[in-house]
Amino acid sequence: MSGTKRKSQLKGLKVEDILNEELRREMGVEEDPRTGKLRMNQQFSQINQWEDIMHSVYELPIELEGYSKKVTELESLRELVDRLSRQQFDSVKRSESRKKQLRQFVKTMNMYYNLVFTEGGVKTGYGVLIYFPDLKSDAERSSGIVLVEKKSMKNGKSTTKFERAKFEDFLIDVKPYIDMLGNLYRKSRRP
């Protein structure tokens, strides 16, 4: 895709839009262009274009304002730990993506994590973007921000909520939670 075309696709997008689209697709939800209602389990015909936009997230201006909470204060983090610990769901799936920085943009990096729960007729997804605006030589000791989206769907309707937090040291402030959630997820997958 040409740089001009990509820039025109990115115009007006915010990082929340990118996270929302990533989670929506992970949940298998598409909007019907005629009715605006959500459609489940549709195949995505333009995934290559979307992947190109996802890889271009480093071009989006990410506002660091409004990220005043600490990671430990995120309500959605507590919900995820509780939900996985109690194992009160019919099914759960997880995906993750670590977007390596491109050679010319070695100062930033981002990661995506998604967990999607199904319980009865309700589908609830949590999408997490971890963004490192200024990598240190030891990337795990870098500071950054966490943007979390919770999307719930029931009876063809969805609700969305975003939470924001910042961290000073990924290794201390964020990685223990990623490891804990990963362990709880693996435990929920065992027969």
ABEGO torsion letter per residue (X at the ends): XBAAAAAAAABGBBAAAAAAAAAAAAAGBBBBAAAGBBBBGBBBAAAAAAAAAAAAAAABBBBABGBABBAAABAAAAAAAAAAAAGBBABBBBBBBBBBBBAABAABBBBBBBBBBBBEABBBBBBBBBBBABBBABAAABBEBBBBBBBBBBGGBBBBBBBBBBBABAAAAAAAAAAAAAAAAAAAABX
